[in-house]
Amino acid sequence: MASPCSQRTQKDKEVKRIIDQIRREYNIYRRGKTPKKKTTTQTDPVEVYCRIRPLDNPDDPTCIKALNNTVIQLIPPQNTERVTRSGQVKEYQYTFQYTFDEYASQKKIFDYVAMPLVEDLINGKNGLLFSYGITSSGKTYTMTGTPQDQGILPRCLDVLFNSIEGLQAKKYVFKPDRMNGYEVQSEVDAMMERQKKDILPGMTTPKTSMTPRHRDGFDMEDHGRIEDGDRVGSVDEDNNYTVFVSYTEIYNNYVYDLLEELPWDPIVGYKPPQSKLLRTDAQDTMYVMNCVEVECKSTQEALNILYRGQKRRKVAHTALNAESSRSHSIFNIRLVQAPLDPRGEEVLQDADKVCVSQLSLVDLAGSERCQRTGNMGDRLKEAGNINQSLMVLKTCMKLLRENQKNCENKMVPYRDSKLTHLFKNYFDGDGKVRMIVCVNPRAEEYDETIHVMKFAELTQEVMVARSQQVKFDIGLTPGRRRMNQQYKEALAEIPLIDEEVPVVQPIVYSLGPGFPSLEVLHSRDDFTMNQLQNFLDDRYKRREILLNDYSRKQEQFRSELVAFEKEHSATMAKNVELQTVLEKKESYIQKLEARLRSTEKKNDEMSKTLKLSERERRELDAKLQDKNVKIRQERSEKERLKNDFRTRLEMNNQHWEKNLEKEKHKIESEFGGQIWEKQKKLNLLRSIVNDKDAAYEESRGGGFRTPAPKPRTFSTPRKIVAAKSETDISSVGTNSTTPRTRTATGTVSSARAAYQQRIASSQASRNTPVYNPRHRRSRSSNAEIWLDHKPAGNVELDTVLQPKMKKKKSVTKLEVKDTKEVSKYCLTHQQMDSGGELETKLVKGDVMPTAAGGTAVVFTDVESLKQKSPGTRKRRSSCPQPTDYDGDWTDPEERCRIAIEGHGRKRSRGTERESRV
């Protein structure tokens, strides 16, 4: 007897068979379209993000400042000469999609930049993300990070495998065909390949499950990698997914596969890798020919592939970076997805229904200046190729922008570099393109950073066509996988029954066995008659049962048919209503589509108008800027001319003042000379007259002398602030009686000194310090304190006449504090005269406090001390000699063998003393 479980299984199989038959009859298995990318006229700009690297030393000067989440400011360092004509330092501002400062985390950068690309990858769209910047700006760290702080690439793998968890196909179901496509294998073929490559020993294919060592030699799994637990919600559960990864690099403009197994030679060891070629597939998409693609089932397997490829990546040590990338690395993540069969168990065996999406993560090598990095030899060649490929990328961006803005069709030189040639399809609208610019804020990197900012600004203006993914439309019921899982779970929950349960036997539609033997052997054969009677009774009963069952089933069928008719009628009525509603909605949709087309047409017209307006605005802005520049230039030129005119006017005024001063001194010297000559003659006459009178008195009185009249003096008090005075004045402010033995030379020299004193006093009165007019020195105090200022190097004199200073303070160097406690000042100055003799001058003055709280010296007297050796040479005087003199006429040097000292009356102006030996 069959168990209820077996009966239920048979019933489910019968139901499935009937459903499949109905679907075949109504042609429900419709052949769906191959999912392809559908390019529309809508475009999106290349999204550019900026990340500022943290400084190693926070005290270093910077040239970049983040103003907000989208704008940064570029400030030139102070030692540069980037200034405008107005003298201001040039500062630049650049706008990005988003700006990450030095405190931004790796998680924040991934959520803003790479998370939308992972969502597009699962939805069947392509994406390109590349990092750009100068060397040592943090590009590799942004892409890979560390095990404890992962970068963009490991987080993309985490989110991808978290999202397709439980939806992955078995290994080797999808198989690369080496032509940028994939084949679909049955479960049996996939199982045989798994046994051949992963289970059976001795195979040469390397196992990707083994964890490689990092570049520094430590195991990445031993350091506790922190995984990203995010996932994408919009995942189609009726598809099976498989992830393939590949890792290539572009070194010296050649493409190399970092996952390719190098051939081993027992003599030379591992042979160098061979460069790969770029080809186009059936959909005109660029790909690397014969590139190794590894199927991964977890994030750790993919990271192991990444670390294995990083061992062979070209890096080198430079002056700016310990591990500088010498090549452009490209890590491709390809997601292959295909719909399940109607039962929701296996993948449909149809290669046309396979959808392949790709996410390319590119770590570009940084631009370098060989003058700073100190590269030589191979490093210099690598730097040249890196800069050349980046320059081609910039040229392609520039031409794309010009073609889009000016509606031109210039040829873009994609083939000039392998980098641009490989990603040509992305810029032609095959996926979304994003770029993250990494900058180093150090002030020394300003010159290279400004070129990076200009390239980023240029890239943001390039428009890329938006691609849309057509969903799978193969006519199968959605939710097949979940229904299959629920069915299996329900079967697993039914318990097995071992006891026999009475089962109602089904009715057998038969009248029983055939007639028995009807042969009668004799007339008394009752056994045959009884057997025939029993057979007929049994058949009659069977016939009655069958008739009753037929009548019951007929009634049941009739009732079911009536119910079906009613349900069918209701369904038809509802279908009519739904058809009416559908027609109304279709008409409404058609109206909306017409309105949408008209709106799109108007939008296109407005866009064209806006572009024209923008172009005119830019032209007007350019003209306005040119005019402003010209205005500023004219203003600066006028200001320069004005300043030049003022400078020349001041110089002219100074020149005229100097000329006037010279003329004044010239006139004063001329008239002073005339006055001096007249005074000389007058003094000569006075001396002659005095000599005659003296001789006459001697002859009469025998030695009695009458005082001579006082000579006219030209003394004027002087006020100067100089520490030393080098004048030829021998007598200042005297009022004493001149003896009769005074020579004419002395009288004439006194007149000349008086004239020079008046000139010096007029000049010195201009700079005379202001003294306190209320100051009055006490007359009762007879104790005067002198400040004797003798500079170092003066010669000590053993003359008879010495300055008389009772209380004095001697100094060699004058300071302000020395003048606070004294009332008199005396300066000893020595110099050589025209005859080569030593001349000593004593400059005296009064020390007075000023109104500002300081002290001032008012010079009142100058004493001149000369020493001459007595000679026998006689000189004749140039003045006329008297005729009535009986003796020999000699000059004063011969007659005055002894010193004559004359004392005059003391006055406030000072004393006069002249000594000759």
Secondary structure, 3 states (H helix, E strand, C coil): CCCHHHHHHHHHHHHHHHHHHHHHHCCCCCCCCCCCEEEEEEEEECEEEEEECCCCCCCCCECEEECCCCEEEECCCCCCCCECCCCCECCEEEECCEEECCCCCHHHHHHHHHHHHHHHHHCCCCEEEEEECECCCCHHHHHCECCCCECHHHHHHHHHHHHCCCCECCCCCEEECCCCCEEECCHHHHHHHHHHHHHCCCCCCCCCCCCCECCCCCEHHHHCCCCCCCCCCCCCCCEEEEEEEEEEEEECCEEEECCCCCCEECCCEECCCCCECEEECCCCCEEECCCCCEEECCHHHHHHHHHHHHCCCCEECCCCCCCEECCEEEEEEEEEEEEECCCCCCECCCHHHCEEEEEEEEECCCECCHHHHCCCCHHHHHHHHHHHHHHHHHHHHHHHHHHHHHCCCCCCCHHHCHHHHHCHHHHHHHCEEEEEEEECCEHHHHHHHHHHHHHHHHHCCCEEEEEEECCCCCCCCCCHHHHHHHHHHHHHHCCCCCCCCCCCCCCCCCCCCCCCCCCCCCCCCHHHHHHHHHHHHHHHHHHHHHHHHHHHHHHHHHHHHHHHHHHHHHHHHHHHHHHHHHHHHHHHHHHHHHHHHHHHHHHHHHHHHHHHHHHHHHHHHHHHHHHHHHHHHHHHHHHHHHHHHHHHHHHHHHHHHHHHHHHHHHHHHHHHHHHHHHHHHHHHHHHHHHHHHHHHHHHHHCCCCCCCCCCCCCCCCCCCCCCCCCCCCCCCCCCCCCCCCCCHHHHHHHHHHHHHHHHHHHHHHHHCCCECCCCCCCCCCCCCEEEEECCCCCCCCCCCCCCCCCEEEEECCCCHHHHCCCCEEEEEEEEECCCCCEEEEEEEEEEEEECCCCEEEEEEEEEEEECCCCCCCCCCCCCCCCCCCCCCCCCHHHHCCCCCCCCCCCCCCCCCCEECC
